[in-house]
Amino acid sequence: MKRETKYAGTKQYALILMNKDGTDPIKDADFALSLPHMSRKTVQEISRHYLGSISWREACEVLNVPYSNLPDTVCDAIKQRKGVTHR
């Protein structure tokens, strides 16, 4: 039986942190500290779906996306999305 949650409804989901080197800086206590606006029950629900971290390079390899295609900054990503040449 699927449980319904406030944010995901009945959809199954997972959380993965992507960062430069793939180290996992998040500890269990960090969820509560980072989400003070959410109830304890919601924070626990979210933390149960956290799978850990992966580097951007590892994610690109798994998804078969050239790492060199990633934008360097958020501004670059916005320009790419608008069709402005990245490099």
KOLGU-4560 file (N, C-alpha, C; in nm, 3 decimals, padded with zeros to 5 digits):
<recs>
<n_xx: 00.083 n_yy: -00.118 n_zz: 00.000 ca_xx: 00.000 ca_yy: 00.000 ca_zz: 00.000 c_xx: 00.088 c_yy: 00.124 c_zz: 00.000 mol: A seq: 1 type: MET>
<n_xx: 00.061 n_yy: 00.215 n_zz: -00.089 ca_xx: 00.138 ca_yy: 00.338 ca_zz: -00.098 c_xx: 00.091 c_yy: 00.437 c_zz: 00.008 mol: A seq: 2 type: LYS>
<n_xx: 00.189 n_yy: 00.501 n_zz: 00.070 ca_xx: 00.157 ca_yy: 00.607 ca_zz: 00.166 c_xx: 00.160 c_yy: 00.740 c_zz: 00.093 mol: A seq: 3 type: ARG>
<n_xx: 00.070 n_yy: 00.828 n_zz: 00.130 ca_xx: 00.069 ca_yy: 00.960 ca_zz: 00.069 c_xx: 00.146 c_yy: 01.056 c_zz: 00.157 mol: A seq: 4 type: GLU>
<n_xx: 00.231 n_yy: 01.137 n_zz: 00.094 ca_xx: 00.304 ca_yy: 01.239 ca_zz: 00.166 c_xx: 00.263 c_yy: 01.376 c_zz: 00.114 mol: A seq: 5 type: THR>
<n_xx: 00.288 n_yy: 01.476 n_zz: 00.196 ca_xx: 00.249 ca_yy: 01.613 ca_zz: 00.162 c_xx: 00.313 c_yy: 01.661 c_zz: 00.032 mol: A seq: 6 type: LYS>
<n_xx: 00.440 n_yy: 01.630 n_zz: 00.012 ca_xx: 00.513 ca_yy: 01.685 ca_zz: -00.102 c_xx: 00.516 c_yy: 01.594 c_zz: -00.224 mol: A seq: 7 type: TYR>
<n_xx: 00.514 n_yy: 01.464 n_zz: -00.204 ca_xx: 00.527 ca_yy: 01.372 ca_zz: -00.318 c_xx: 00.397 c_yy: 01.301 c_zz: -00.352 mol: A seq: 8 type: ALA>
<n_xx: 00.294 n_yy: 01.323 n_zz: -00.270 ca_xx: 00.170 ca_yy: 01.248 ca_zz: -00.294 c_xx: 00.199 c_yy: 01.101 c_zz: -00.277 mol: A seq: 9 type: GLY>
<n_xx: 00.159 n_yy: 01.020 n_zz: -00.374 ca_xx: 00.185 ca_yy: 00.876 ca_zz: -00.367 c_xx: 00.303 c_yy: 00.834 c_zz: -00.456 mol: A seq: 10 type: THR>
<n_xx: 00.372 n_yy: 00.933 n_zz: -00.514 ca_xx: 00.486 ca_yy: 00.902 ca_zz: -00.601 c_xx: 00.604 c_yy: 00.853 c_zz: -00.518 mol: A seq: 11 type: LYS>
<n_xx: 00.675 n_yy: 00.756 n_zz: -00.573 ca_xx: 00.798 ca_yy: 00.710 ca_zz: -00.510 c_xx: 00.909 c_yy: 00.808 c_zz: -00.551 mol: A seq: 12 type: GLN>
<n_xx: 00.998 n_yy: 00.839 n_zz: -00.458 ca_xx: 01.105 ca_yy: 00.933 ca_zz: -00.490 c_xx: 01.229 c_yy: 00.902 c_zz: -00.408 mol: A seq: 13 type: TYR>
<n_xx: 01.339 n_yy: 00.959 n_zz: -00.453 ca_xx: 01.466 ca_yy: 00.947 ca_zz: -00.383 c_xx: 01.538 c_yy: 01.081 c_zz: -00.395 mol: A seq: 14 type: ALA>
<n_xx: 01.624 n_yy: 01.109 n_zz: -00.299 ca_xx: 01.704 ca_yy: 01.231 ca_zz: -00.300 c_xx: 01.850 c_yy: 01.193 c_zz: -00.313 mol: A seq: 15 type: LEU>
<n_xx: 01.918 n_yy: 01.259 n_zz: -00.406 ca_xx: 02.061 ca_yy: 01.237 ca_zz: -00.425 c_xx: 02.127 c_yy: 01.375 c_zz: -00.431 mol: A seq: 16 type: ILE>
<n_xx: 02.231 n_yy: 01.394 n_zz: -00.353 ca_xx: 02.307 ca_yy: 01.518 ca_zz: -00.356 c_xx: 02.417 c_yy: 01.504 c_zz: -00.459 mol: A seq: 17 type: LEU>
<n_xx: 02.423 n_yy: 01.601 n_zz: -00.551 ca_xx: 02.530 ca_yy: 01.601 ca_zz: -00.650 c_xx: 02.622 c_yy: 01.718 c_zz: -00.617 mol: A seq: 18 type: MET>
<n_xx: 02.751 n_yy: 01.690 n_zz: -00.607 ca_xx: 02.847 ca_yy: 01.795 ca_zz: -00.578 c_xx: 02.977 c_yy: 01.769 c_zz: -00.653 mol: A seq: 19 type: ASN>
<n_xx: 03.071 n_yy: 01.857 n_zz: -00.635 ca_xx: 03.194 ca_yy: 01.850 ca_zz: -00.714 c_xx: 03.274 c_yy: 01.722 c_zz: -00.693 mol: A seq: 20 type: LYS>
<n_xx: 03.290 n_yy: 01.678 n_zz: -00.568 ca_xx: 03.377 ca_yy: 01.563 ca_zz: -00.544 c_xx: 03.305 c_yy: 01.436 c_zz: -00.498 mol: A seq: 21 type: ASP>
<n_xx: 03.175 n_yy: 01.442 n_zz: -00.479 ca_xx: 03.100 ca_yy: 01.323 ca_zz: -00.442 c_xx: 03.102 c_yy: 01.289 c_zz: -00.294 mol: A seq: 22 type: GLY>
<n_xx: 03.171 n_yy: 01.371 n_zz: -00.213 ca_xx: 03.170 ca_yy: 01.343 ca_zz: -00.070 c_xx: 03.032 c_yy: 01.373 c_zz: -00.014 mol: A seq: 23 type: THR>
<n_xx: 02.995 n_yy: 01.302 n_zz: 00.088 ca_xx: 02.862 ca_yy: 01.317 ca_zz: 00.148 c_xx: 02.872 c_yy: 01.398 c_zz: 00.276 mol: A seq: 24 type: ASP>
<n_xx: 02.841 n_yy: 01.528 n_zz: 00.270 ca_xx: 02.853 ca_yy: 01.613 ca_zz: 00.388 c_xx: 02.731 c_yy: 01.608 c_zz: 00.480 mol: A seq: 25 type: PRO>
<n_xx: 02.628 n_yy: 01.537 n_zz: 00.441 ca_xx: 02.502 ca_yy: 01.539 ca_zz: 00.517 c_xx: 02.496 c_yy: 01.425 c_zz: 00.618 mol: A seq: 26 type: ILE>
<n_xx: 02.475 n_yy: 01.462 n_zz: 00.741 ca_xx: 02.455 ca_yy: 01.366 ca_zz: 00.850 c_xx: 02.307 c_yy: 01.369 c_zz: 00.887 mol: A seq: 27 type: LYS>
<n_xx: 02.261 n_yy: 01.270 n_zz: 00.960 ca_xx: 02.120 ca_yy: 01.263 ca_zz: 00.997 c_xx: 02.069 c_yy: 01.391 c_zz: 01.063 mol: A seq: 28 type: ASP>
<n_xx: 02.147 n_yy: 01.448 n_zz: 01.153 ca_xx: 02.105 ca_yy: 01.568 ca_zz: 01.224 c_xx: 02.091 c_yy: 01.689 c_zz: 01.131 mol: A seq: 29 type: ALA>
<n_xx: 02.162 n_yy: 01.686 n_zz: 01.018 ca_xx: 02.157 ca_yy: 01.799 ca_zz: 00.925 c_xx: 02.019 c_yy: 01.820 c_zz: 00.865 mol: A seq: 30 type: ASP>
<n_xx: 01.944 n_yy: 01.713 n_zz: 00.849 ca_xx: 01.810 ca_yy: 01.728 ca_zz: 00.793 c_xx: 01.724 c_yy: 01.817 c_zz: 00.882 mol: A seq: 31 type: PHE>
<n_xx: 01.724 n_yy: 01.791 n_zz: 01.010 ca_xx: 01.643 ca_yy: 01.870 ca_zz: 01.104 c_xx: 01.693 c_yy: 02.014 c_zz: 01.109 mol: A seq: 32 type: ALA>
<n_xx: 01.825 n_yy: 02.033 n_zz: 01.108 ca_xx: 01.881 ca_yy: 02.169 ca_zz: 01.113 c_xx: 01.853 c_yy: 02.247 c_zz: 00.985 mol: A seq: 33 type: LEU>
<n_xx: 01.853 n_yy: 02.179 n_zz: 00.873 ca_xx: 01.834 ca_yy: 02.244 ca_zz: 00.744 c_xx: 01.688 c_yy: 02.269 c_zz: 00.708 mol: A seq: 34 type: SER>
<n_xx: 01.599 n_yy: 02.199 n_zz: 00.774 ca_xx: 01.457 ca_yy: 02.209 ca_zz: 00.739 c_xx: 01.372 c_yy: 02.248 c_zz: 00.861 mol: A seq: 35 type: LEU>
<n_xx: 01.407 n_yy: 02.358 n_zz: 00.928 ca_xx: 01.334 ca_yy: 02.394 ca_zz: 01.051 c_xx: 01.188 c_yy: 02.433 c_zz: 01.025 mol: A seq: 36 type: PRO>
<n_xx: 01.155 n_yy: 02.466 n_zz: 00.903 ca_xx: 01.019 ca_yy: 02.505 ca_zz: 00.867 c_xx: 00.927 c_yy: 02.385 c_zz: 00.845 mol: A seq: 37 type: HIS>
<n_xx: 00.983 n_yy: 02.265 n_zz: 00.848 ca_xx: 00.903 ca_yy: 02.144 ca_zz: 00.828 c_xx: 00.885 c_yy: 02.070 c_zz: 00.959 mol: A seq: 38 type: MET>
<n_xx: 00.778 n_yy: 01.994 n_zz: 00.965 ca_xx: 00.751 ca_yy: 01.917 ca_zz: 01.087 c_xx: 00.854 c_yy: 01.805 c_zz: 01.103 mol: A seq: 39 type: SER>
<n_xx: 00.867 n_yy: 01.757 n_zz: 01.223 ca_xx: 00.961 ca_yy: 01.648 ca_zz: 01.251 c_xx: 00.926 c_yy: 01.524 c_zz: 01.167 mol: A seq: 40 type: ARG>
<n_xx: 00.799 n_yy: 01.496 n_zz: 01.154 ca_xx: 00.754 ca_yy: 01.381 ca_zz: 01.075 c_xx: 00.794 c_yy: 01.396 c_zz: 00.928 mol: A seq: 41 type: LYS>
<n_xx: 00.778 n_yy: 01.517 n_zz: 00.873 ca_xx: 00.815 ca_yy: 01.542 ca_zz: 00.734 c_xx: 00.965 c_yy: 01.529 c_zz: 00.714 mol: A seq: 42 type: THR>
<n_xx: 01.044 n_yy: 01.582 n_zz: 00.807 ca_xx: 01.190 ca_yy: 01.573 ca_zz: 00.799 c_xx: 01.233 c_yy: 01.427 c_zz: 00.802 mol: A seq: 43 type: VAL>
<n_xx: 01.173 n_yy: 01.348 n_zz: 00.888 ca_xx: 01.206 ca_yy: 01.205 ca_zz: 00.895 c_xx: 01.171 c_yy: 01.134 c_zz: 00.764 mol: A seq: 44 type: GLN>
<n_xx: 01.057 n_yy: 01.170 n_zz: 00.707 ca_xx: 01.015 ca_yy: 01.110 ca_zz: 00.580 c_xx: 01.115 c_yy: 01.143 c_zz: 00.469 mol: A seq: 45 type: GLU>
<n_xx: 01.155 n_yy: 01.268 n_zz: 00.462 ca_xx: 01.251 ca_yy: 01.310 ca_zz: 00.360 c_xx: 01.385 c_yy: 01.240 c_zz: 00.381 mol: A seq: 46 type: ILE>
<n_xx: 01.432 n_yy: 01.232 n_zz: 00.505 ca_xx: 01.562 ca_yy: 01.170 ca_zz: 00.531 c_xx: 01.564 c_yy: 01.022 c_zz: 00.497 mol: A seq: 47 type: SER>
<n_xx: 01.451 n_yy: 00.956 n_zz: 00.504 ca_xx: 01.444 ca_yy: 00.813 ca_zz: 00.468 c_xx: 01.465 c_yy: 00.792 c_zz: 00.318 mol: A seq: 48 type: ARG>
<n_xx: 01.443 n_yy: 00.895 n_zz: 00.240 ca_xx: 01.457 ca_yy: 00.884 ca_zz: 00.094 c_xx: 01.594 c_yy: 00.930 c_zz: 00.044 mol: A seq: 49 type: HIS>
<n_xx: 01.678 n_yy: 00.978 n_zz: 00.135 ca_xx: 01.810 ca_yy: 01.027 ca_zz: 00.097 c_xx: 01.904 c_yy: 00.909 c_zz: 00.071 mol: A seq: 50 type: TYR>
<n_xx: 01.959 n_yy: 00.903 n_zz: -00.050 ca_xx: 02.045 ca_yy: 00.792 ca_zz: -00.090 c_xx: 02.194 c_yy: 00.821 c_zz: -00.074 mol: A seq: 51 type: LEU>
<n_xx: 02.229 n_yy: 00.947 n_zz: -00.058 ca_xx: 02.370 ca_yy: 00.982 ca_zz: -00.046 c_xx: 02.411 c_yy: 01.081 c_zz: -00.153 mol: A seq: 52 type: GLY>
<n_xx: 02.540 n_yy: 01.086 n_zz: -00.181 ca_xx: 02.588 ca_yy: 01.184 ca_zz: -00.279 c_xx: 02.670 c_yy: 01.118 c_zz: -00.390 mol: A seq: 53 type: SER>
<n_xx: 02.685 n_yy: 01.193 n_zz: -00.496 ca_xx: 02.758 ca_yy: 01.150 ca_zz: -00.613 c_xx: 02.820 c_yy: 01.274 c_zz: -00.675 mol: A seq: 54 type: ILE>
<n_xx: 02.934 n_yy: 01.259 n_zz: -00.739 ca_xx: 02.995 ca_yy: 01.375 ca_zz: -00.805 c_xx: 02.925 c_yy: 01.401 c_zz: -00.939 mol: A seq: 55 type: SER>
<n_xx: 02.938 n_yy: 01.523 n_zz: -00.986 ca_xx: 02.880 ca_yy: 01.556 ca_zz: -01.117 c_xx: 02.943 c_yy: 01.469 c_zz: -01.226 mol: A seq: 56 type: TRP>
<n_xx: 03.073 n_yy: 01.445 n_zz: -01.215 ca_xx: 03.142 ca_yy: 01.363 ca_zz: -01.315 c_xx: 03.086 c_yy: 01.220 c_zz: -01.316 mol: A seq: 57 type: ARG>
<n_xx: 03.065 n_yy: 01.162 n_zz: -01.197 ca_xx: 03.009 ca_yy: 01.027 ca_zz: -01.188 c_xx: 02.867 c_yy: 01.022 c_zz: -01.246 mol: A seq: 58 type: GLU>
<n_xx: 02.789 n_yy: 01.124 n_zz: -01.217 ca_xx: 02.652 ca_yy: 01.128 ca_zz: -01.270 c_xx: 02.654 c_yy: 01.135 c_zz: -01.422 mol: A seq: 59 type: ALA>
<n_xx: 02.744 n_yy: 01.216 n_zz: -01.476 ca_xx: 02.755 ca_yy: 01.226 ca_zz: -01.622 c_xx: 02.793 c_yy: 01.092 c_zz: -01.685 mol: A seq: 60 type: CYS>
<n_xx: 02.887 n_yy: 01.022 n_zz: -01.621 ca_xx: 02.927 ca_yy: 00.891 ca_zz: -01.673 c_xx: 02.810 c_yy: 00.794 c_zz: -01.675 mol: A seq: 61 type: GLU>
<n_xx: 02.734 n_yy: 00.790 n_zz: -01.566 ca_xx: 02.620 ca_yy: 00.698 ca_zz: -01.557 c_xx: 02.513 c_yy: 00.734 c_zz: -01.660 mol: A seq: 62 type: VAL>
<n_xx: 02.494 n_yy: 00.863 n_zz: -01.682 ca_xx: 02.390 ca_yy: 00.908 ca_zz: -01.775 c_xx: 02.438 c_yy: 00.923 c_zz: -01.918 mol: A seq: 63 type: LEU>
<n_xx: 02.566 n_yy: 00.894 n_zz: -01.940 ca_xx: 02.625 ca_yy: 00.905 ca_zz: -02.074 c_xx: 02.614 c_yy: 01.047 c_zz: -02.130 mol: A seq: 64 type: ASN>
<n_xx: 02.644 n_yy: 01.143 n_zz: -02.043 ca_xx: 02.645 ca_yy: 01.285 ca_zz: -02.081 c_xx: 02.789 c_yy: 01.334 c_zz: -02.069 mol: A seq: 65 type: VAL>
<n_xx: 02.843 n_yy: 01.395 n_zz: -02.172 ca_xx: 02.981 ca_yy: 01.445 ca_zz: -02.160 c_xx: 02.992 c_yy: 01.549 c_zz: -02.048 mol: A seq: 66 type: PRO>
<n_xx: 03.083 n_yy: 01.525 n_zz: -01.956 ca_xx: 03.104 ca_yy: 01.617 ca_zz: -01.843 c_xx: 03.134 c_yy: 01.758 c_zz: -01.893 mol: A seq: 67 type: TYR>
<n_xx: 03.204 n_yy: 01.767 n_zz: -02.005 ca_xx: 03.242 ca_yy: 01.897 ca_zz: -02.060 c_xx: 03.120 c_yy: 01.978 c_zz: -02.108 mol: A seq: 68 type: SER>
<n_xx: 03.006 n_yy: 01.913 n_zz: -02.123 ca_xx: 02.885 ca_yy: 01.984 ca_zz: -02.165 c_xx: 02.816 c_yy: 02.058 c_zz: -02.050 mol: A seq: 69 type: ASN>
<n_xx: 02.855 n_yy: 02.027 n_zz: -01.927 ca_xx: 02.791 ca_yy: 02.094 ca_zz: -01.814 c_xx: 02.832 c_yy: 02.241 c_zz: -01.809 mol: A seq: 70 type: LEU>
<n_xx: 02.739 n_yy: 02.328 n_zz: -01.776 ca_xx: 02.774 ca_yy: 02.469 ca_zz: -01.762 c_xx: 02.859 c_yy: 02.491 c_zz: -01.637 mol: A seq: 71 type: PRO>
<n_xx: 02.940 n_yy: 02.595 n_zz: -01.637 ca_xx: 03.025 ca_yy: 02.626 ca_zz: -01.523 c_xx: 02.950 c_yy: 02.699 c_zz: -01.412 mol: A seq: 72 type: ASP>
<n_xx: 02.853 n_yy: 02.779 n_zz: -01.450 ca_xx: 02.780 ca_yy: 02.860 ca_zz: -01.352 c_xx: 02.630 c_yy: 02.854 c_zz: -01.381 mol: A seq: 73 type: THR>
<n_xx: 02.552 n_yy: 02.902 n_zz: -01.287 ca_xx: 02.407 ca_yy: 02.910 ca_zz: -01.307 c_xx: 02.377 c_yy: 03.004 c_zz: -01.424 mol: A seq: 74 type: VAL>
<n_xx: 02.452 n_yy: 03.114 n_zz: -01.434 ca_xx: 02.432 ca_yy: 03.208 ca_zz: -01.545 c_xx: 02.455 c_yy: 03.138 c_zz: -01.679 mol: A seq: 75 type: CYS>
<n_xx: 02.560 n_yy: 03.055 n_zz: -01.686 ca_xx: 02.586 ca_yy: 02.979 ca_zz: -01.808 c_xx: 02.471 c_yy: 02.885 c_zz: -01.840 mol: A seq: 76 type: ASP>
<n_xx: 02.415 n_yy: 02.822 n_zz: -01.737 ca_xx: 02.303 ca_yy: 02.730 ca_zz: -01.758 c_xx: 02.182 c_yy: 02.805 c_zz: -01.813 mol: A seq: 77 type: ALA>
<n_xx: 02.158 n_yy: 02.923 n_zz: -01.762 ca_xx: 02.044 ca_yy: 03.004 ca_zz: -01.809 c_xx: 02.067 c_yy: 03.044 c_zz: -01.955 mol: A seq: 78 type: ILE>
<n_xx: 02.190 n_yy: 03.084 n_zz: -01.986 ca_xx: 02.222 ca_yy: 03.121 ca_zz: -02.124 c_xx: 02.203 c_yy: 03.003 c_zz: -02.218 mol: A seq: 79 type: LYS>
<n_xx: 02.248 n_yy: 02.884 n_zz: -02.174 ca_xx: 02.231 ca_yy: 02.763 ca_zz: -02.256 c_xx: 02.083 c_yy: 02.738 c_zz: -02.282 mol: A seq: 80 type: GLN>
<n_xx: 02.005 n_yy: 02.751 n_zz: -02.178 ca_xx: 01.862 ca_yy: 02.723 ca_zz: -02.191 c_xx: 01.795 c_yy: 02.821 c_zz: -02.286 mol: A seq: 81 type: ARG>
<n_xx: 01.843 n_yy: 02.943 n_zz: -02.288 ca_xx: 01.787 ca_yy: 03.047 ca_zz: -02.376 c_xx: 01.845 c_yy: 03.040 c_zz: -02.516 mol: A seq: 82 type: LYS>
<n_xx: 01.941 n_yy: 02.949 n_zz: -02.537 ca_xx: 01.998 ca_yy: 02.931 ca_zz: -02.671 c_xx: 02.119 c_yy: 03.015 c_zz: -02.697 mol: A seq: 83 type: GLY>
<n_xx: 02.175 n_yy: 03.078 n_zz: -02.595 ca_xx: 02.298 ca_yy: 03.156 ca_zz: -02.613 c_xx: 02.415 c_yy: 03.058 c_zz: -02.609 mol: A seq: 84 type: VAL>
<n_xx: 02.511 n_yy: 03.073 n_zz: -02.696 ca_xx: 02.626 ca_yy: 02.984 ca_zz: -02.702 c_xx: 02.700 c_yy: 02.983 c_zz: -02.570 mol: A seq: 85 type: THR>
<n_xx: 02.732 n_yy: 02.862 n_zz: -02.522 ca_xx: 02.798 ca_yy: 02.846 ca_zz: -02.392 c_xx: 02.945 c_yy: 02.884 c_zz: -02.397 mol: A seq: 86 type: HIS>
<n_xx: 03.019 n_yy: 02.834 n_zz: -02.495 ca_xx: 03.164 ca_yy: 02.859 ca_zz: -02.495 c_xx: 03.209 c_yy: 02.908 c_zz: -02.627 mol: A seq: 87 type: ARG>
</recs>
